[in-house]
Amino acid sequence: MQFLHIIYFLERNNFLRKASGEKKINDNALTALALLTAVSEAKEKEIIIKVITNLLKG
């Protein structure tokens, strides 16, 4: 259940919600990003996580 780790990481580091508490992305998009991370090869995971966090920062 590695995909749960990315969701926990994003939530814990305040990447999933705006300052108002509103979600930045919907649940379907979050699921797709988590699954993308889970099925990626180990050498690609860090890059994918950086892309996701940079996407959600803005």
Biotite code that builds the C-alpha atoms (Angstrom):
import biotite.structure as struc

atoms = struc.array([
    struc.Atom([0.000, 0.000, 0.000], chain_id="A", res_id=1, res_name="MET", atom_name="CA", element="C"),
    struc.Atom([2.714, 2.380, -0.997], chain_id="A", res_id=2, res_name="GLN", atom_name="CA", element="C"),
    struc.Atom([0.231, 4.750, -2.621], chain_id="A", res_id=3, res_name="PHE", atom_name="CA", element="C"),
    struc.Atom([-1.078, 5.618, 0.843], chain_id="A", res_id=4, res_name="LEU", atom_name="CA", element="C"),
    struc.Atom([2.363, 6.881, 1.796], chain_id="A", res_id=5, res_name="HIS", atom_name="CA", element="C"),
    struc.Atom([2.301, 9.593, -0.883], chain_id="A", res_id=6, res_name="ILE", atom_name="CA", element="C"),
    struc.Atom([-1.166, 10.712, 0.219], chain_id="A", res_id=7, res_name="ILE", atom_name="CA", element="C"),
    struc.Atom([-0.031, 10.841, 3.840], chain_id="A", res_id=8, res_name="TYR", atom_name="CA", element="C"),
    struc.Atom([3.122, 12.749, 2.832], chain_id="A", res_id=9, res_name="PHE", atom_name="CA", element="C"),
    struc.Atom([1.126, 15.319, 0.846], chain_id="A", res_id=10, res_name="LEU", atom_name="CA", element="C"),
    struc.Atom([-1.442, 15.792, 3.621], chain_id="A", res_id=11, res_name="GLU", atom_name="CA", element="C"),
    struc.Atom([1.176, 15.965, 6.370], chain_id="A", res_id=12, res_name="ARG", atom_name="CA", element="C"),
    struc.Atom([3.144, 18.627, 4.485], chain_id="A", res_id=13, res_name="ASN", atom_name="CA", element="C"),
    struc.Atom([0.082, 20.746, 3.648], chain_id="A", res_id=14, res_name="ASN", atom_name="CA", element="C"),
    struc.Atom([0.187, 20.195, -0.110], chain_id="A", res_id=15, res_name="PHE", atom_name="CA", element="C"),
    struc.Atom([-3.427, 19.053, -0.480], chain_id="A", res_id=16, res_name="LEU", atom_name="CA", element="C"),
    struc.Atom([-5.340, 22.040, 0.871], chain_id="A", res_id=17, res_name="ARG", atom_name="CA", element="C"),
    struc.Atom([-5.384, 25.764, 0.323], chain_id="A", res_id=18, res_name="LYS", atom_name="CA", element="C"),
    struc.Atom([-5.042, 28.129, 3.276], chain_id="A", res_id=19, res_name="ALA", atom_name="CA", element="C"),
    struc.Atom([-8.840, 28.323, 3.375], chain_id="A", res_id=20, res_name="SER", atom_name="CA", element="C"),
    struc.Atom([-9.056, 24.552, 3.862], chain_id="A", res_id=21, res_name="GLY", atom_name="CA", element="C"),
    struc.Atom([-10.417, 23.921, 0.371], chain_id="A", res_id=22, res_name="GLU", atom_name="CA", element="C"),
    struc.Atom([-8.961, 20.958, -1.549], chain_id="A", res_id=23, res_name="LYS", atom_name="CA", element="C"),
    struc.Atom([-6.440, 21.856, -4.258], chain_id="A", res_id=24, res_name="LYS", atom_name="CA", element="C"),
    struc.Atom([-7.290, 18.801, -6.382], chain_id="A", res_id=25, res_name="ILE", atom_name="CA", element="C"),
    struc.Atom([-10.240, 16.437, -6.404], chain_id="A", res_id=26, res_name="ASN", atom_name="CA", element="C"),
    struc.Atom([-10.143, 12.891, -5.062], chain_id="A", res_id=27, res_name="ASP", atom_name="CA", element="C"),
    struc.Atom([-9.952, 11.281, -8.517], chain_id="A", res_id=28, res_name="ASN", atom_name="CA", element="C"),
    struc.Atom([-6.878, 13.307, -9.468], chain_id="A", res_id=29, res_name="ALA", atom_name="CA", element="C"),
    struc.Atom([-5.257, 12.519, -6.122], chain_id="A", res_id=30, res_name="LEU", atom_name="CA", element="C"),
    struc.Atom([-5.921, 8.810, -6.642], chain_id="A", res_id=31, res_name="THR", atom_name="CA", element="C"),
    struc.Atom([-4.401, 8.931, -10.121], chain_id="A", res_id=32, res_name="ALA", atom_name="CA", element="C"),
    struc.Atom([-1.262, 10.672, -8.844], chain_id="A", res_id=33, res_name="LEU", atom_name="CA", element="C"),
    struc.Atom([-0.910, 8.200, -5.973], chain_id="A", res_id=34, res_name="ALA", atom_name="CA", element="C"),
    struc.Atom([-1.257, 5.231, -8.312], chain_id="A", res_id=35, res_name="LEU", atom_name="CA", element="C"),
    struc.Atom([1.212, 6.763, -10.755], chain_id="A", res_id=36, res_name="LEU", atom_name="CA", element="C"),
    struc.Atom([3.721, 7.037, -7.936], chain_id="A", res_id=37, res_name="THR", atom_name="CA", element="C"),
    struc.Atom([3.030, 3.505, -6.723], chain_id="A", res_id=38, res_name="ALA", atom_name="CA", element="C"),
    struc.Atom([3.564, 1.840, -10.105], chain_id="A", res_id=39, res_name="VAL", atom_name="CA", element="C"),
    struc.Atom([6.626, 3.847, -11.094], chain_id="A", res_id=40, res_name="SER", atom_name="CA", element="C"),
    struc.Atom([10.088, 2.363, -10.915], chain_id="A", res_id=41, res_name="GLU", atom_name="CA", element="C"),
    struc.Atom([12.182, 3.123, -7.854], chain_id="A", res_id=42, res_name="ALA", atom_name="CA", element="C"),
    struc.Atom([14.586, 5.378, -9.768], chain_id="A", res_id=43, res_name="LYS", atom_name="CA", element="C"),
    struc.Atom([11.658, 7.461, -11.072], chain_id="A", res_id=44, res_name="GLU", atom_name="CA", element="C"),
    struc.Atom([9.753, 7.857, -7.781], chain_id="A", res_id=45, res_name="LYS", atom_name="CA", element="C"),
    struc.Atom([11.754, 10.814, -6.480], chain_id="A", res_id=46, res_name="GLU", atom_name="CA", element="C"),
    struc.Atom([11.258, 12.707, -9.743], chain_id="A", res_id=47, res_name="ILE", atom_name="CA", element="C"),
    struc.Atom([7.529, 11.983, -9.783], chain_id="A", res_id=48, res_name="ILE", atom_name="CA", element="C"),
    struc.Atom([7.148, 13.060, -6.152], chain_id="A", res_id=49, res_name="ILE", atom_name="CA", element="C"),
    struc.Atom([9.014, 16.311, -6.892], chain_id="A", res_id=50, res_name="LYS", atom_name="CA", element="C"),
    struc.Atom([6.760, 16.979, -9.900], chain_id="A", res_id=51, res_name="VAL", atom_name="CA", element="C"),
    struc.Atom([3.636, 16.346, -7.804], chain_id="A", res_id=52, res_name="ILE", atom_name="CA", element="C"),
    struc.Atom([4.772, 18.556, -4.917], chain_id="A", res_id=53, res_name="THR", atom_name="CA", element="C"),
    struc.Atom([5.751, 21.366, -7.306], chain_id="A", res_id=54, res_name="ASN", atom_name="CA", element="C"),
    struc.Atom([2.382, 21.061, -9.050], chain_id="A", res_id=55, res_name="LEU", atom_name="CA", element="C"),
    struc.Atom([0.515, 21.329, -5.754], chain_id="A", res_id=56, res_name="LEU", atom_name="CA", element="C"),
    struc.Atom([2.603, 24.207, -4.361], chain_id="A", res_id=57, res_name="LYS", atom_name="CA", element="C"),
    struc.Atom([1.221, 26.649, -6.883], chain_id="A", res_id=58, res_name="GLY", atom_name="CA", element="C"),
])
